[in-house]
Amino acid sequence: MYLEIVTPEAILFSSEVDLFSAPGIDGEFQILNNHAPIVSNLIEGEIKIHVHNQDHLVLDDLHGKLESHIDDDKVLTLKINSGTLELNDNKAIILAD
């Protein structure tokens, strides 16, 4: 599935992912490949992105808010204050603050 995370300042992440989890209003939830279409508000918390590998990713100053998980280098984390998630046809877009 394809995930794009956008803030008012920049596109922080744009790549194929295996799965990701996000902080929803009713708790953290996980999105896998071929998930049903969904629109959800997000609250303050952490987005966890599971990638197959990081070879193709660019983690520079622009993408500096993304961090590798301490226990697993195939997991990236991003802290958000709030946001909105839309998923349709294996393309997820997160508009985050």
C-alpha positions in Angstrom: 0.0 0.0 0.0 1.1 3.6 -0.6 1.3 6.1 2.3 1.8 9.8 2.1 2.1 12.0 5.2 1.6 15.7 4.5 1.9 18.7 6.8 1.4 22.4 6.0 5.2 22.8 5.6 6.1 19.7 3.5 5.5 16.1 2.4 7.2 14.2 5.3 6.7 10.7 3.9 5.8 9.2 0.6 6.4 5.5 -0.1 5.1 2.0 -0.3 4.6 0.5 3.2 3.7 -2.9 4.6 1.3 -1.5 7.2 1.0 1.5 9.6 -0.8 2.4 12.8 -2.3 5.7 13.8 -3.8 7.3 16.9 -7.5 7.5 16.3 -10.1 9.2 18.5 -11.2 5.8 19.9 -7.6 4.4 20.2 -4.8 3.3 18.1 -5.7 1.3 15.0 -3.7 -0.5 12.3 -4.1 -0.4 8.5 -3.0 -3.3 6.4 -2.9 -3.8 2.6 -6.4 -4.1 1.0 -8.1 -2.4 4.0 -11.7 -1.1 3.3 -11.9 2.6 2.5 -11.8 4.7 5.6 -11.8 8.4 6.7 -10.8 9.1 10.3 -9.8 12.0 12.6 -6.5 11.5 14.4 -5.4 12.8 17.8 -2.1 13.5 19.4 0.1 10.5 19.3 2.5 8.5 17.2 2.2 7.1 13.6 4.1 3.9 13.3 5.1 3.0 9.7 6.3 -0.6 8.9 8.5 -0.7 5.8 10.0 -3.7 4.1 13.4 -1.9 4.2 14.8 1.6 4.4 17.1 1.4 1.4 14.9 3.6 -0.8 13.9 6.1 1.9 15.4 9.6 2.3 15.7 10.6 6.0 17.2 14.1 5.8 16.6 17.4 7.5 13.3 17.8 5.6 12.1 14.5 6.9 13.7 15.0 10.3 10.6 14.3 12.2 10.6 10.7 11.1 12.7 8.5 13.4 13.7 4.8 13.3 12.1 2.8 16.0 14.6 2.0 18.8 13.9 -1.8 18.6 13.2 -2.3 14.9 14.9 -0.6 11.9 11.9 -1.5 9.7 9.6 0.7 11.8 9.6 4.5 11.5 7.7 6.7 13.9 6.3 10.2 13.6 4.7 12.2 16.4 1.6 14.3 15.5 -0.6 16.7 17.3 -3.7 15.9 15.2 -4.7 15.0 11.7 -7.0 13.3 9.2 -6.5 10.0 7.5 -8.1 9.0 4.2 -7.6 5.5 2.7 -9.0 4.3 -0.6 -7.7 1.7 -3.1 -4.5 1.0 -1.1 -3.5 4.7 -1.1 -3.5 6.4 2.3 -3.0 10.1 2.8 -2.5 11.6 6.3 -2.9 15.4 6.7 -1.0 16.0 10.0 -0.2 18.9 12.3 
